[in-house]
Amino acid sequence: MNIKLLLNKIIALPVLFAGLVILLFSCNNDSIPEDQKLLPYSVVKKIHREELLNWNKNLVEIDYTVIQKYIERRKWKMEVSESGLYYQIYYKTDNEEAADGLVAVFSYSTSLLDGTVLYTSEEFGNRELHLGHNQDESGLNEGLMLMKKGEKARFILPPHLAFGVPGDGYRVPYYSILVYEIELLDLYAPERVSDELIEGWN
């Protein structure tokens, strides 16, 4: 009888302790100001997403201002696409138009806004890019699609159309605006698609 009573007390103690903890926590939570209470994960995720979107919007606006001033100083007559690509085709032809699925062969010079030259055809040779398939420099792909064979153009790619926040891990620094000088030398239909064509390096 005494043993049963003892066992009942032993079992009841953890339950009583758990109840006290819950009661204490709920009382403490009620005493915490509304702005200091823990929020559900879904609410926190939504807040962080909105903050990130606002942050990205602010960066894009800063990029826009910087690029506009850069263009004005050089008195270039550039247009801007819906995606944010700045482009100027300053030498035009009536030749074949670039199109999705074709391979574009082009000479190029890539530099930063401060004039630092990163890549050139003289150093690395001409590039070949499978149009419509390039992922890294989406702005370059978009710009080439506006051109015809033999034309010359310049593009300014904001970071989100170039290599984004991390850069290319080699010469392009993180979060860089890039200036491209391009001459579209040739267009052809590929017999097969290689990784080099997709990435734009042959």
PyRosetta script that sets phi, psi and omega in degrees:
from pyrosetta import init, pose_from_sequence

init()
pose = pose_from_sequence("MNIKLLLNKIIALPVLFAGLVILLFSCNNDSIPEDQKLLPYSVVKKIHREELLNWNKNLVEIDYTVIQKYIERRKWKMEVSESGLYYQIYYKTDNEEAADGLVAVFSYSTSLLDGTVLYTSEEFGNRELHLGHNQDESGLNEGLMLMKKGEKARFILPPHLAFGVPGDGYRVPYYSILVYEIELLDLYAPERVSDELIEGWN")
pose.set_psi(1, -47.5)
pose.set_omega(1, 177.8)
pose.set_phi(2, -63.9)
pose.set_psi(2, -35.6)
pose.set_omega(2, -179.8)
pose.set_phi(3, -65.8)
pose.set_psi(3, -43.4)
pose.set_omega(3, 179.5)
pose.set_phi(4, -62.4)
pose.set_psi(4, -42.2)
pose.set_omega(4, 179.9)
pose.set_phi(5, -62.8)
pose.set_psi(5, -40.6)
pose.set_omega(5, 179.6)
pose.set_phi(6, -64.4)
pose.set_psi(6, -42.2)
pose.set_omega(6, 179.4)
pose.set_phi(7, -63.6)
pose.set_psi(7, -41.9)
pose.set_omega(7, 179.0)
pose.set_phi(8, -60.9)
pose.set_psi(8, -38.3)
pose.set_omega(8, 178.8)
pose.set_phi(9, -67.9)
pose.set_psi(9, -40.1)
pose.set_omega(9, -179.9)
pose.set_phi(10, -63.7)
pose.set_psi(10, -40.4)
pose.set_omega(10, 179.4)
pose.set_phi(11, -70.1)
pose.set_psi(11, -36.7)
pose.set_omega(11, -176.2)
pose.set_phi(12, -72.0)
pose.set_psi(12, -29.4)
pose.set_omega(12, -176.7)
pose.set_phi(13, -60.8)
pose.set_psi(13, -49.4)
pose.set_omega(13, 178.6)
pose.set_phi(14, -61.4)
pose.set_psi(14, -38.2)
pose.set_omega(14, 179.2)
pose.set_phi(15, -63.5)
pose.set_psi(15, -43.9)
pose.set_omega(15, 179.0)
pose.set_phi(16, -63.2)
pose.set_psi(16, -41.4)
pose.set_omega(16, 179.8)
pose.set_phi(17, -63.8)
pose.set_psi(17, -43.4)
pose.set_omega(17, 178.9)
pose.set_phi(18, -62.1)
pose.set_psi(18, -41.0)
pose.set_omega(18, 178.7)
pose.set_phi(19, -62.5)
pose.set_psi(19, -40.8)
pose.set_omega(19, 178.6)
pose.set_phi(20, -64.3)
pose.set_psi(20, -40.1)
pose.set_omega(20, 179.6)
pose.set_phi(21, -62.8)
pose.set_psi(21, -45.9)
pose.set_omega(21, 179.7)
pose.set_phi(22, -61.8)
pose.set_psi(22, -44.0)
pose.set_omega(22, -179.9)
pose.set_phi(23, -62.7)
pose.set_psi(23, -43.4)
pose.set_omega(23, -179.3)
pose.set_phi(24, -64.3)
pose.set_psi(24, -43.3)
pose.set_omega(24, -179.3)
pose.set_phi(25, -63.4)
pose.set_psi(25, -43.0)
pose.set_omega(25, -178.7)
pose.set_phi(26, -67.0)
pose.set_psi(26, -36.0)
pose.set_omega(26, 178.3)
pose.set_phi(27, -67.1)
pose.set_psi(27, -43.0)
pose.set_omega(27, 179.3)
pose.set_phi(28, -64.3)
pose.set_psi(28, -40.3)
pose.set_omega(28, -178.4)
pose.set_phi(29, -64.2)
pose.set_psi(29, -36.4)
pose.set_omega(29, 179.2)
pose.set_phi(30, -68.1)
pose.set_psi(30, -28.8)
pose.set_omega(30, -177.7)
pose.set_phi(31, -83.9)
pose.set_psi(31, -12.0)
pose.set_omega(31, 180.0)
pose.set_phi(32, -77.6)
pose.set_psi(32, 134.9)
pose.set_omega(32, 177.3)
pose.set_phi(33, -58.0)
pose.set_psi(33, 151.0)
pose.set_omega(33, -176.6)
pose.set_phi(34, -55.9)
pose.set_psi(34, -37.9)
pose.set_omega(34, -176.2)
pose.set_phi(35, -77.2)
pose.set_psi(35, -3.7)
pose.set_omega(35, -179.9)
pose.set_phi(36, -113.2)
pose.set_psi(36, -1.4)
pose.set_omega(36, -179.4)
pose.set_phi(37, -74.5)
pose.set_psi(37, 150.1)
pose.set_omega(37, 177.0)
pose.set_phi(38, -68.1)
pose.set_psi(38, 134.6)
pose.set_omega(38, -180.0)
pose.set_phi(39, -99.6)
pose.set_psi(39, 152.2)
pose.set_omega(39, 175.4)
pose.set_phi(40, -59.7)
pose.set_psi(40, 150.9)
pose.set_omega(40, -177.5)
pose.set_phi(41, -57.7)
pose.set_psi(41, -39.7)
pose.set_omega(41, -178.4)
pose.set_phi(42, -61.6)
pose.set_psi(42, -37.0)
pose.set_omega(42, 179.1)
pose.set_phi(43, -70.5)
pose.set_psi(43, -43.3)
pose.set_omega(43, 179.0)
pose.set_phi(44, -62.1)
pose.set_psi(44, -42.6)
pose.set_omega(44, 179.8)
pose.set_phi(45, -61.0)
pose.set_psi(45, -42.3)
pose.set_omega(45, 179.6)
pose.set_phi(46, -64.5)
pose.set_psi(46, -42.2)
pose.set_omega(46, 179.3)
pose.set_phi(47, -62.6)
pose.set_psi(47, -44.9)
pose.set_omega(47, -179.8)
pose.set_phi(48, -63.9)
pose.set_psi(48, -38.0)
pose.set_omega(48, 179.5)
pose.set_phi(49, -64.7)
pose.set_psi(49, -42.9)
pose.set_omega(49, 178.6)
pose.set_phi(50, -65.0)
pose.set_psi(50, -39.4)
pose.set_omega(50, 178.3)
pose.set_phi(51, -64.4)
pose.set_psi(51, -40.9)
pose.set_omega(51, 179.5)
pose.set_phi(52, -65.4)
pose.set_psi(52, -41.3)
pose.set_omega(52, 178.6)
pose.set_phi(53, -63.3)
pose.set_psi(53, -42.6)
pose.set_omega(53, 177.7)
pose.set_phi(54, -64.4)
pose.set_psi(54, -39.2)
pose.set_omega(54, 178.4)
pose.set_phi(55, -63.0)
pose.set_psi(55, -46.3)
pose.set_omega(55, 178.8)
pose.set_phi(56, -62.7)
pose.set_psi(56, -40.3)
pose.set_omega(56, 179.4)
pose.set_phi(57, -61.7)
pose.set_psi(57, -42.4)
pose.set_omega(57, 179.3)
pose.set_phi(58, -64.3)
pose.set_psi(58, -40.6)
pose.set_omega(58, 178.8)
pose.set_phi(59, -63.7)
pose.set_psi(59, -43.4)
pose.set_omega(59, 179.3)
pose.set_phi(60, -61.2)
pose.set_psi(60, -41.3)
pose.set_omega(60, 179.1)
pose.set_phi(61, -64.6)
pose.set_psi(61, -38.2)
pose.set_omega(61, 177.1)
pose.set_phi(62, -66.2)
pose.set_psi(62, -44.1)
pose.set_omega(62, 177.8)
pose.set_phi(63, -58.2)
pose.set_psi(63, -44.0)
pose.set_omega(63, -178.7)
pose.set_phi(64, -59.1)
pose.set_psi(64, -45.5)
pose.set_omega(64, -179.5)
pose.set_phi(65, -63.6)
pose.set_psi(65, -44.7)
pose.set_omega(65, -179.6)
pose.set_phi(66, -61.8)
pose.set_psi(66, -45.4)
pose.set_omega(66, -178.8)
pose.set_phi(67, -65.9)
pose.set_psi(67, -42.6)
pose.set_omega(67, 179.3)
pose.set_phi(68, -58.6)
pose.set_psi(68, -44.6)
pose.set_omega(68, 179.3)
pose.set_phi(69, -65.6)
pose.set_psi(69, -38.1)
pose.set_omega(69, 178.1)
pose.set_phi(70, -61.9)
pose.set_psi(70, -44.3)
pose.set_omega(70, 179.7)
pose.set_phi(71, -66.5)
pose.set_psi(71, -42.3)
pose.set_omega(71, -179.5)
pose.set_phi(72, -62.5)
pose.set_psi(72, -39.4)
pose.set_omega(72, -179.6)
pose.set_phi(73, -64.0)
pose.set_psi(73, -32.1)
pose.set_omega(73, -178.9)
pose.set_phi(74, -94.3)
pose.set_psi(74, -4.2)
pose.set_omega(74, 179.7)
pose.set_phi(75, 55.5)
pose.set_psi(75, 39.1)
pose.set_omega(75, 176.0)
pose.set_phi(76, -83.0)
pose.set_psi(76, 146.2)
pose.set_omega(76, 176.3)
pose.set_phi(77, -103.0)
pose.set_psi(77, 89.2)
pose.set_omega(77, -175.1)
pose.set_phi(78, -110.1)
pose.set_psi(78, 150.1)
pose.set_omega(78, 173.9)
pose.set_phi(79, -105.6)
pose.set_psi(79, 162.9)
pose.set_omega(79, 178.8)
pose.set_phi(80, -128.3)
pose.set_psi(80, 135.2)
pose.set_omega(80, -179.6)
pose.set_phi(81, -86.3)
pose.set_psi(81, 174.1)
pose.set_omega(81, 179.6)
pose.set_phi(82, -63.0)
pose.set_psi(82, -29.8)
pose.set_omega(82, -178.6)
pose.set_phi(83, -78.2)
pose.set_psi(83, -16.6)
pose.set_omega(83, -178.3)
pose.set_phi(84, 108.3)
pose.set_psi(84, 6.8)
pose.set_omega(84, 177.1)
pose.set_phi(85, -76.3)
pose.set_psi(85, 129.4)
pose.set_omega(85, 173.3)
pose.set_phi(86, -97.6)
pose.set_psi(86, 131.5)
pose.set_omega(86, -176.1)
pose.set_phi(87, -146.0)
pose.set_psi(87, 151.3)
pose.set_omega(87, 175.7)
pose.set_phi(88, -147.3)
pose.set_psi(88, 114.1)
pose.set_omega(88, 175.4)
pose.set_phi(89, -94.3)
pose.set_psi(89, 99.9)
pose.set_omega(89, -171.2)
pose.set_phi(90, -95.5)
pose.set_psi(90, -8.6)
pose.set_omega(90, 172.2)
pose.set_phi(91, -133.3)
pose.set_psi(91, 115.6)
pose.set_omega(91, -172.7)
pose.set_phi(92, -112.8)
pose.set_psi(92, 155.0)
pose.set_omega(92, 177.5)
pose.set_phi(93, -136.7)
pose.set_psi(93, 175.4)
pose.set_omega(93, 175.4)
pose.set_phi(94, -109.6)
pose.set_psi(94, 26.5)
pose.set_omega(94, -176.1)
pose.set_phi(95, -82.9)
pose.set_psi(95, -170.2)
pose.set_omega(95, -178.4)
pose.set_phi(96, -59.5)
pose.set_psi(96, 138.3)
pose.set_omega(96, 179.0)
pose.set_phi(97, -85.3)
pose.set_psi(97, 144.3)
pose.set_omega(97, 172.5)
pose.set_phi(98, -66.2)
pose.set_psi(98, 145.3)
pose.set_omega(98, -178.1)
pose.set_phi(99, -149.8)
pose.set_psi(99, 155.2)
pose.set_omega(99, 178.2)
pose.set_phi(100, -55.5)
pose.set_psi(100, 129.5)
pose.set_omega(100, 178.2)
pose.set_phi(101, 101.0)
pose.set_psi(101, -21.2)
pose.set_omega(101, 177.1)
pose.set_phi(102, -81.2)
pose.set_psi(102, 161.2)
pose.set_omega(102, 173.9)
pose.set_phi(103, -101.5)
pose.set_psi(103, 126.4)
pose.set_omega(103, 178.2)
pose.set_phi(104, -97.0)
pose.set_psi(104, 129.4)
pose.set_omega(104, 175.0)
pose.set_phi(105, -107.0)
pose.set_psi(105, 124.8)
pose.set_omega(105, -174.0)
pose.set_phi(106, -148.9)
pose.set_psi(106, 148.7)
pose.set_omega(106, 169.4)
pose.set_phi(107, -91.8)
pose.set_psi(107, 156.6)
pose.set_omega(107, -170.6)
pose.set_phi(108, -159.6)
pose.set_psi(108, 161.4)
pose.set_omega(108, 167.7)
pose.set_phi(109, -141.0)
pose.set_psi(109, 129.4)
pose.set_omega(109, -179.9)
pose.set_phi(110, -117.8)
pose.set_psi(110, 129.2)
pose.set_omega(110, -178.1)
pose.set_phi(111, -142.8)
pose.set_psi(111, 168.0)
pose.set_omega(111, 174.5)
pose.set_phi(112, -90.5)
pose.set_psi(112, 170.1)
pose.set_omega(112, -179.8)
pose.set_phi(113, -64.8)
pose.set_psi(113, -23.7)
pose.set_omega(113, 179.5)
pose.set_phi(114, -84.1)
pose.set_psi(114, 3.0)
pose.set_omega(114, 177.5)
pose.set_phi(115, 96.1)
pose.set_psi(115, -6.9)
pose.set_omega(115, 178.9)
pose.set_phi(116, -63.7)
pose.set_psi(116, 121.4)
pose.set_omega(116, 180.0)
pose.set_phi(117, -85.1)
pose.set_psi(117, 128.2)
pose.set_omega(117, -176.6)
pose.set_phi(118, -100.9)
pose.set_psi(118, -52.2)
pose.set_omega(118, -178.1)
pose.set_phi(119, -137.8)
pose.set_psi(119, 144.1)
pose.set_omega(119, 174.7)
pose.set_phi(120, -143.8)
pose.set_psi(120, 158.9)
pose.set_omega(120, 174.9)
pose.set_phi(121, -64.3)
pose.set_psi(121, -32.6)
pose.set_omega(121, -179.4)
pose.set_phi(122, -61.5)
pose.set_psi(122, -34.6)
pose.set_omega(122, -178.6)
pose.set_phi(123, -89.1)
pose.set_psi(123, -39.9)
pose.set_omega(123, -172.3)
pose.set_phi(124, -114.1)
pose.set_psi(124, -3.4)
pose.set_omega(124, -176.9)
pose.set_phi(125, 85.5)
pose.set_psi(125, 167.5)
pose.set_omega(125, 179.1)
pose.set_phi(126, -65.4)
pose.set_psi(126, 155.1)
pose.set_omega(126, 178.9)
pose.set_phi(127, -104.9)
pose.set_psi(127, 154.2)
pose.set_omega(127, 172.6)
pose.set_phi(128, -125.3)
pose.set_psi(128, 128.8)
pose.set_omega(128, -175.8)
pose.set_phi(129, -129.7)
pose.set_psi(129, 127.2)
pose.set_omega(129, 176.9)
pose.set_phi(130, -78.6)
pose.set_psi(130, 105.2)
pose.set_omega(130, -172.5)
pose.set_phi(131, -62.8)
pose.set_psi(131, 136.0)
pose.set_omega(131, 179.8)
pose.set_phi(132, 89.5)
pose.set_psi(132, -0.3)
pose.set_omega(132, -175.7)
pose.set_phi(133, -125.3)
pose.set_psi(133, -8.3)
pose.set_omega(133, -178.5)
pose.set_phi(134, -76.7)
pose.set_psi(134, 133.9)
pose.set_omega(134, -176.2)
pose.set_phi(135, -102.7)
pose.set_psi(135, -38.1)
pose.set_omega(135, -173.7)
pose.set_phi(136, -70.5)
pose.set_psi(136, -58.6)
pose.set_omega(136, -177.4)
pose.set_phi(137, -99.0)
pose.set_psi(137, 70.0)
pose.set_omega(137, -176.4)
pose.set_phi(138, -63.4)
pose.set_psi(138, -29.9)
pose.set_omega(138, 178.0)
pose.set_phi(139, -68.0)
pose.set_psi(139, -35.5)
pose.set_omega(139, 176.6)
pose.set_phi(140, -65.2)
pose.set_psi(140, -44.8)
pose.set_omega(140, 177.4)
pose.set_phi(141, -59.2)
pose.set_psi(141, -44.7)
pose.set_omega(141, 179.7)
pose.set_phi(142, -62.7)
pose.set_psi(142, -42.8)
pose.set_omega(142, -179.4)
pose.set_phi(143, -65.2)
pose.set_psi(143, -43.6)
pose.set_omega(143, 179.4)
pose.set_phi(144, -61.9)
pose.set_psi(144, -34.3)
pose.set_omega(144, -180.0)
pose.set_phi(145, -67.1)
pose.set_psi(145, -14.4)
pose.set_omega(145, 178.5)
pose.set_phi(146, -88.4)
pose.set_psi(146, -7.1)
pose.set_omega(146, -170.8)
pose.set_phi(147, -102.8)
pose.set_psi(147, 166.7)
pose.set_omega(147, 171.6)
pose.set_phi(148, -118.5)
pose.set_psi(148, 158.8)
pose.set_omega(148, -179.7)
pose.set_phi(149, -55.7)
pose.set_psi(149, 131.5)
pose.set_omega(149, 178.7)
pose.set_phi(150, 92.2)
pose.set_psi(150, -9.6)
pose.set_omega(150, -177.7)
pose.set_phi(151, -81.3)
pose.set_psi(151, 157.5)
pose.set_omega(151, 177.3)
pose.set_phi(152, -120.3)
pose.set_psi(152, 141.4)
pose.set_omega(152, -176.6)
pose.set_phi(153, -150.8)
pose.set_psi(153, 163.7)
pose.set_omega(153, 170.2)
pose.set_phi(154, -127.0)
pose.set_psi(154, 140.5)
pose.set_omega(154, 179.0)
pose.set_phi(155, -124.4)
pose.set_psi(155, 146.3)
pose.set_omega(155, 168.6)
pose.set_phi(156, -120.2)
pose.set_psi(156, 119.2)
pose.set_omega(156, -177.4)
pose.set_phi(157, -105.9)
pose.set_psi(157, 116.0)
pose.set_omega(157, 169.6)
pose.set_phi(158, -61.8)
pose.set_psi(158, 161.4)
pose.set_omega(158, -176.8)
pose.set_phi(159, -51.8)
pose.set_psi(159, -38.5)
pose.set_omega(159, -176.0)
pose.set_phi(160, -70.3)
pose.set_psi(160, -12.7)
pose.set_omega(160, 176.2)
pose.set_phi(161, -106.2)
pose.set_psi(161, -0.6)
pose.set_omega(161, 179.9)
pose.set_phi(162, -113.4)
pose.set_psi(162, -111.2)
pose.set_omega(162, -176.7)
pose.set_phi(163, -110.3)
pose.set_psi(163, 11.7)
pose.set_omega(163, 172.7)
pose.set_phi(164, 67.0)
pose.set_psi(164, -154.0)
pose.set_omega(164, -176.4)
pose.set_phi(165, -66.5)
pose.set_psi(165, -44.9)
pose.set_omega(165, -173.1)
pose.set_phi(166, -78.1)
pose.set_psi(166, -12.3)
pose.set_omega(166, -172.0)
pose.set_phi(167, 75.7)
pose.set_psi(167, -164.1)
pose.set_omega(167, -178.6)
pose.set_phi(168, -101.6)
pose.set_psi(168, 2.8)
pose.set_omega(168, 178.0)
pose.set_phi(169, 78.8)
pose.set_psi(169, 5.5)
pose.set_omega(169, -178.9)
pose.set_phi(170, -131.7)
pose.set_psi(170, -80.0)
pose.set_omega(170, -177.9)
pose.set_phi(171, -110.6)
pose.set_psi(171, -25.2)
pose.set_omega(171, -178.7)
pose.set_phi(172, -82.4)
pose.set_psi(172, 116.6)
pose.set_omega(172, 179.4)
pose.set_phi(173, -66.6)
pose.set_psi(173, 169.1)
pose.set_omega(173, 179.4)
pose.set_phi(174, -64.4)
pose.set_psi(174, 144.4)
pose.set_omega(174, 176.7)
pose.set_phi(175, 45.9)
pose.set_psi(175, 62.7)
pose.set_omega(175, -176.3)
pose.set_phi(176, -109.9)
pose.set_psi(176, 139.5)
pose.set_omega(176, 168.8)
pose.set_phi(177, -86.1)
pose.set_psi(177, 129.4)
pose.set_omega(177, -175.6)
pose.set_phi(178, -114.8)
pose.set_psi(178, 143.3)
pose.set_omega(178, 176.3)
pose.set_phi(179, -112.2)
pose.set_psi(179, 126.4)
pose.set_omega(179, -179.8)
pose.set_phi(180, -114.7)
pose.set_psi(180, 134.3)
pose.set_omega(180, 167.2)
pose.set_phi(181, -110.3)
pose.set_psi(181, 122.1)
pose.set_omega(181, -169.3)
pose.set_phi(182, -127.6)
pose.set_psi(182, 140.3)
pose.set_omega(182, 165.7)
pose.set_phi(183, -126.4)
pose.set_psi(183, 118.6)
pose.set_omega(183, -178.9)
pose.set_phi(184, -82.0)
pose.set_psi(184, 106.3)
pose.set_omega(184, -172.4)
pose.set_phi(185, -84.6)
pose.set_psi(185, -37.3)
pose.set_omega(185, -175.2)
pose.set_phi(186, -159.4)
pose.set_psi(186, 160.2)
pose.set_omega(186, 174.0)
pose.set_phi(187, -136.0)
pose.set_psi(187, 135.9)
pose.set_omega(187, 176.5)
pose.set_phi(188, -152.4)
pose.set_psi(188, 157.3)
pose.set_omega(188, 177.6)
pose.set_phi(189, -88.0)
pose.set_psi(189, 125.9)
pose.set_omega(189, -176.8)
pose.set_phi(190, -75.0)
pose.set_psi(190, 144.2)
pose.set_omega(190, 173.7)
pose.set_phi(191, -75.4)
pose.set_psi(191, -34.0)
pose.set_omega(191, 175.3)
pose.set_phi(192, -147.6)
pose.set_psi(192, 158.1)
pose.set_omega(192, -178.0)
pose.set_phi(193, -105.0)
pose.set_psi(193, 122.4)
pose.set_omega(193, 178.8)
pose.set_phi(194, -108.0)
pose.set_psi(194, 165.2)
pose.set_omega(194, 177.2)
pose.set_phi(195, -61.1)
pose.set_psi(195, -35.1)
pose.set_omega(195, -178.6)
pose.set_phi(196, -64.0)
pose.set_psi(196, -39.1)
pose.set_omega(196, 179.8)
pose.set_phi(197, -68.2)
pose.set_psi(197, -38.6)
pose.set_omega(197, -179.9)
pose.set_phi(198, -65.6)
pose.set_psi(198, -41.7)
pose.set_omega(198, -177.9)
pose.set_phi(199, -80.0)
pose.set_psi(199, -16.2)
pose.set_omega(199, 176.8)
pose.set_phi(200, 90.2)
pose.set_psi(200, 16.1)
pose.set_omega(200, 177.2)
pose.set_phi(201, -128.1)
pose.set_psi(201, 130.5)
pose.set_omega(201, 179.1)
pose.set_phi(202, -114.4)
pose.dump_pdb("model.pdb")
